[in-house]
Amino acid sequence: MADIRHRKTRIGVVVSDKMDKTVVVLVSRRIKHAMYGKFLKKRIRYKAHDESNTVKVGDEVLIEETSPISRDKRWRVAQTLKKATGE
């Protein structure tokens, strides 16, 4: 039988591409406060592996969880959803 693994995925925006084969992806989500009901923005930055160095700052990407690649990298860029607009 095939081993089907469901990896965690996140959608975020690339905020840094200065490292070699690594990008920093900012993932934002909205949560509702348990007591007051106000919606809050939670943001987390993931370091993701980009083997071909094609992803640039401002691109919207889909990242997926993988086995540890380095001390901080546990995610890799699965695909680019939207390229950044050139200004």
Backbone as a ProteinNet text record, in pm:
[ID]
protein_1_A
[PRIMARY]
MADIRHRKTRIGVVVSDKMDKTVVVLVSRRIKHAMYGKFLKKRIRYKAHDESNTVKVGDEVLIEETSPISRDKRWRVAQTLKKATGE
[TERTIARY]
83.6	0	87.8	35.6	108.1	95.4	206.1	206.7	161.9	39.3	-15.3	5.7	84.8	110.2	44.1	-22.7	-83.9	6.4	75	165.6	89.9	131.2	71.1	112.1	20	50.4	5.8	73.1	39.7	55.5	-22.3	-9.2	39.4	143.4	198.8	271.2	327.6	397.8	545.5	630	774.5	816.9	885.1	930.8	1082.7	1155	1300	1349	1441.7	1503.8	1655.1	1711.9	1854.3	1944.2	1892.9	1974	1976.3	2077.6	2089.5	1997.6	1908.8	1814.8	1717.4	1697.4	1605.9	1527.1	1397	1313.4	1240.2	1206	1127.4	985.5	888.7	749.5	667.2	591.7	504.6	364.2	313.8	179.4	91.9	-17.2	-110.4	-239.8	-299.2	-430.4	-507.8	-639.5	-724.4	-787.3	-778.8	-842.5	-936	-1035.2	-1131.5	-1092	-1087.6	-1052	-1159.3	-1117.6	-1210.4	-1312.4	-1269.2	-1361.4	-1429.8	-1353.2	-1407	-1463.9	-1430.1	-1486.7	-1421	-1321.6	-1253	-1162.1	-1155.3	-1067.8	-927.6	-829.1	-689.5	-612	-508.1	-421	-301.9	-281.4	-164.3	-73.4	55.2	151.1	267.1	314.7	431.4	518	648.9	743.9	808.5	803.1	864.2	981.8	1090.3	1199.2	1170.7	1167.3	1132.4	1243.4	1262.5	1366.5	1317.6	1398.7	1369.3	1491	1488.1	1604.6	1655.5	1565.9	1607.4	1626.3	1603.6	1617.5	1533.7	1412.6	1328.2	1226.3	1196.9	1094.9	1155	1079.7	1127.2	1036.5	1080.8	1004.9	872.5	763.6	630.7	550.7	614.4	542.7	455.9	339.2	253.1	283.2	319.2	363.2	287.1	287.1	234.4	354.4	364.3	474.9	419	500.3	456.5	564.1	517.4	605.9	691.1	814.8	904.4	995.6	1077.5	1171.4	1274.5	1338.7	1432.4	1543.3	1561.4	1665.3	1786.2	1762	1868.4	1813.4	1886.5	1844	1707.8	1681.1	1555.6	1456.6	1501.6	1414.4	1345.2	1210.9	1129.5	1019	1029.2	926.6	996.6	923.8	977.1	869.7	913	819.9	764.6	633	570.3	537.4	482.4	452.1	432.7	448.7	425.8	284.6	203.6	64.3	46.9	119.8	105.9	241.1	287.2	412.5	390.1	494.4	487	480.4	404.6	396.6	520.9	581.8	702.5	668.2	742.8	715.4	832.1
-119	0	125	228.5	355.4	425.3	482	556.2	699.3	731.2	864.1	949.1	1056.2	1147.6	1280.3	1332.7	1463.5	1562.4	1644	1742.5	1870.8	1941.1	2070.8	2169	2254.3	2356.4	2492.1	2596.5	2733.7	2820.5	2928.8	3026.1	3156.2	3213.8	3336.2	3418.2	3529	3622.6	3622.5	3619.9	3620.9	3760.5	3770.1	3899.2	3914.2	3805.7	3814.8	3700.1	3733.6	3630.1	3648.2	3707.1	3740	3617.6	3511.7	3393.5	3304.1	3219.7	3128.5	3008.9	2984.8	2872.3	2876	2994.3	3008.8	3137.3	3130.8	3250.7	3254.3	3375.6	3392.6	3425.8	3345.6	3359.4	3403.2	3512.3	3564	3509.8	3435.2	3377.3	3449.6	3509.1	3581.2	3503.5	3507.9	3447.1	3530.2	3521.7	3596.3	3498.9	3532.4	3449.9	3537.5	3475.8	3547.6	3533.1	3645.1	3642.5	3564.6	3477.4	3387.4	3462.6	3567.1	3636.9	3755.4	3837.2	3963.3	3955.4	3850.9	3833.4	3917.7	3995.8	4079	3991.2	4023.3	3949	4007.6	3920.6	3960.6	3900.2	3971.2	3919.9	3852.3	3727.6	3654.6	3634.9	3664.2	3649.5	3564.5	3478.4	3396.5	3389.9	3389.6	3385.9	3247.3	3185.9	3055.1	3070.4	2997.6	2987.5	2865.5	2887.5	2780.3	2759.9	2635.6	2599	2626.3	2698.4	2729.1	2686.5	2564.4	2503.5	2584.1	2638.8	2704.6	2855.4	2912.3	3056.6	3140.3	3094.7	3166.6	3256.9	3233.5	3310.3	3443.3	3551.6	3685.4	3748.9	3859.9	3931.6	3978.4	3956.1	3997.1	3885.9	3775.9	3663.7	3594.7	3548.3	3468.4	3322.1	3246.1	3108.2	3011.9	2886.5	2777	2701	2689.2	2614.1	2488.6	2384.5	2260.4	2211.9	2143.1	2091.9	1978.8	1970.1	1864.3	1826.5	1727.6	1689.6	1800.8	1812.4	1923.3	1928.4	2048.3	2070.4	2136.3	2224.2	2286.4	2317.2	2399	2427.8	2495.8	2586.2	2661	2619.7	2550	2520.2	2385.7	2391.3	2270.1	2279.1	2376.3	2399.5	2414.2	2386.5	2409.9	2473.6	2548.8	2615.1	2509.8	2488.5	2389.8	2450.9	2573.2	2640.1	2788.9	2864.9	3008.1	3032.5	3095.9	3120	3249.9	3354.7	3485.2	3555.4	3602.3	3675	3818.8	3880.3	4018.6	4110.2	4219.8	4315.9	4402.4	4419.9	4501.9	4649.6	4724.6	4867.5	4949.4
0	0	0	-61.4	-64.8	70	113	238.7	211	248	222.6	346.3	331.2	442.1	412.3	511.2	497.5	569.7	492	549.3	577.2	682.5	712.1	602.7	562.5	463.8	516.6	471.6	507.3	383.4	377.4	269.8	331.7	272.5	327.9	223.1	267.6	180	216.5	115.4	137	180.8	295.4	346.4	337.7	313.3	298.9	211.2	119.3	35.3	30.3	135.3	136.6	157.2	217	241.2	117.6	108.5	-4.2	17.6	-77.3	-76.4	41.3	100.9	213.7	197.7	225.6	227.8	361	404.9	526.7	483.3	529.6	489.1	609.5	593	698	675.6	774.8	767.6	869.3	822	909.3	921.2	1039.6	1058.4	1159.4	1154.8	1246.4	1344.6	1474.1	1575.8	1657	1715	1797.1	1943.2	2015.5	2156.6	2232.7	2322.9	2392.2	2477.3	2547.3	2636.6	2569.4	2499.7	2449.9	2308.8	2234.1	2101.3	1993.2	2028.5	1930.1	1843.7	1715.9	1626.3	1632.8	1648.2	1658.4	1542	1498.3	1393.4	1458.1	1426.9	1473.4	1353.4	1371.1	1262.4	1308.9	1221	1250.8	1125.9	1147.5	1036.2	1030.8	914.1	892.3	797.9	824.5	728.5	642.4	511.1	418.5	317.1	276	180.8	39	-38.6	-178.6	-259.9	-309.9	-374.1	-493.3	-572.9	-697.1	-684.3	-567.1	-543.8	-640.5	-674	-769.9	-701.9	-575.2	-504	-459.3	-478.2	-443	-337.7	-279.4	-176.8	-236.1	-162.4	-206.4	-271	-307.5	-368	-263.2	-306.7	-219.6	-249.8	-145.1	-165.5	-75.2	-117.2	-37.5	15.5	149.1	208.1	273.2	277	340	435.8	538.3	641.8	586	633.2	590.1	706.5	686.8	791.8	807.7	922.6	944.6	839.6	783	682.6	749	845.5	922.6	1061.6	1136.5	1273.8	1278.6	1184.2	1184.4	1076.8	973.7	859.2	873.5	879.9	880.7	775.3	685.1	582.3	448.4	340	206.5	120.1	20.7	-69.8	-165.1	-160.4	-247.3	-382.9	-383.4	-509.2	-486.6	-594.5	-591.5	-641.3	-558.5	-594.3	-672.1	-630.2	-694	-689.9	-806.7	-813.1	-766.5	-710.6	-666	-787.5	-773.2	-882.5	-882.5	-998.4	-1008.4	-1000.6	-920.6	-905.9	-952.5
[MASK]
+++++++++++++++++++++++++++++++++++++++++++++++++++++++++++++++++++++++++++++++++++++++

